């Protein structure tokens, strides 16, 4: 069976409250709207994840909550190390992905874009809430599609 992984950047966060740390920034209204929209498209494409490796930041956790409105519950691995993670940490999560189910890795840039480049040898812009649909074939990763909220309209 081919391993399928979703590599996603968190939805758009807000900067309105200067008293909050970067780690505690919430989603802005666009981010709240975009998370379930991406989930709906993934469900439509039959790419519904069963497990997720996720950064412990408020904006990634809020992104996941919006997606769960569509997907329902899934096995969740909250990882402090995915907060502004280097490529190696993201790749370690991908290596842990099951061959029996779709895994979502929900993190931050620049690590998301860099991990995608490392896996495929192709650069893809990953704005907020963008999600790359990756398939491993014969030991090589291929990007089947990138979902970006602005392209779903």
C-alpha positions in Angstrom: 0.0 0.0 0.0 1.2 3.5 -0.8 1.9 5.8 2.1 -0.1 9.0 1.9 0.8 12.1 4.0 -0.7 15.6 4.2 1.8 18.3 4.9 0.0 21.5 6.0 0.8 24.9 7.3 -1.5 26.3 10.0 -4.4 28.7 9.0 -4.0 32.5 9.1 -3.3 33.8 12.6 -4.0 37.2 14.1 -1.6 39.9 15.3 -4.2 42.1 17.1 -3.1 41.4 20.6 0.6 42.5 21.1 0.6 41.1 24.6 0.4 37.5 23.3 3.6 35.5 22.5 4.0 34.1 19.0 3.1 30.7 20.4 -0.2 32.0 21.8 -1.5 33.9 18.7 -5.0 32.8 17.7 -6.5 32.4 14.2 -7.9 35.5 12.6 -11.4 35.4 11.0 -10.0 34.2 7.6 -8.1 31.4 9.4 -11.2 30.3 11.2 -13.0 30.1 7.8 -10.1 28.5 5.9 -9.5 25.5 8.1 -12.8 23.7 7.5 -12.8 24.7 3.8 -9.5 22.8 3.3 -10.9 19.9 5.3 -14.0 19.8 3.1 -11.9 19.7 0.0 -9.7 16.9 1.5 -12.8 14.9 2.3 -14.1 15.5 -1.2 -10.8 14.2 -2.6 -11.0 11.1 -0.3 -7.9 12.3 1.6 -9.4 12.2 5.1 -6.6 11.8 7.7 -7.0 9.4 10.6 -4.0 10.7 12.6 -2.2 14.0 13.0 1.2 15.1 14.2 0.7 18.8 15.3 2.6 21.7 16.7 1.5 22.8 20.2 0.9 26.4 19.2 -2.5 27.9 19.6 -2.9 28.6 15.9 -2.1 25.0 14.8 -4.4 23.5 17.5 -7.2 25.9 16.4 -6.6 25.0 12.8 -7.1 21.4 13.7 -10.3 22.2 15.7 -11.7 23.8 12.6 -10.8 20.7 10.5 -12.4 18.4 13.0 -15.7 20.0 12.3 -15.5 18.1 9.0 -13.3 15.1 9.9 -14.5 14.3 13.4 -12.0 13.0 15.9 -8.6 11.5 14.9 -5.6 10.2 16.8 -3.6 13.4 17.7 0.0 13.7 18.6 0.7 17.2 20.0 4.4 17.9 19.7 6.3 20.9 21.2 9.1 20.0 18.8 6.9 20.9 15.7 6.6 24.5 16.8 8.8 26.2 14.2 10.4 22.8 13.6 13.4 22.2 11.4 13.0 20.0 8.4 14.5 17.0 10.2 11.7 17.0 12.8 9.0 17.2 10.1 10.7 14.4 8.2 10.8 12.2 11.3 7.1 12.6 11.7 6.6 11.6 8.0 8.7 8.5 8.6 6.3 7.6 11.5 3.3 7.8 9.2 1.4 4.6 8.8 1.0 2.8 5.5 -2.6 1.9 6.5 -4.0 5.4 6.9 -3.6 9.0 5.9 -1.5 11.1 8.3 -1.7 14.9 8.6 1.4 16.9 9.7 0.3 20.3 10.8 3.1 22.8 11.4 4.7 26.1 10.4 6.8 27.8 7.8 9.6 27.8 6.7 9.8 24.2 7.8 6.7 23.1 5.8 8.0 24.5 2.5 11.5 23.2 3.2 10.3 19.7 4.1 8.2 19.6 0.9 11.2 20.6 -1.1 13.4 18.0 0.6 10.9 15.3 -0.1 10.1 16.1 -3.7 12.9 18.3 -5.1 10.3 20.8 -6.1 9.6 24.2 -4.5 6.0 24.9 -3.7 4.7 28.0 -2.0 2.8 27.1 1.2 0.8 30.2 2.3 -1.3 29.8 5.5 -3.7 26.8 5.4 -2.0 25.3 2.3 -1.9 21.6 2.3 0.3 19.3 0.2 -1.0 15.8 -0.8 2.0 13.5 -0.8 2.3 9.9 -2.0 5.3 7.7 -1.5 5.9 5.4 -4.5 8.9 3.1 -4.7 10.6 4.9 -1.9 10.2 8.4 -3.5 7.7 11.1 -2.5 5.5 12.8 -5.1 3.3 15.8 -4.6 0.0 15.1 -6.2 -1.6 18.4 -5.4 -1.3 21.6 -3.3 -4.5 23.0 -1.9 -4.5 26.7 -1.2 -7.5 28.5 0.3 -7.5 31.3 -2.2 -7.6 28.8 -5.1 -10.7 27.1 -3.7 -13.0 30.0 -4.4 
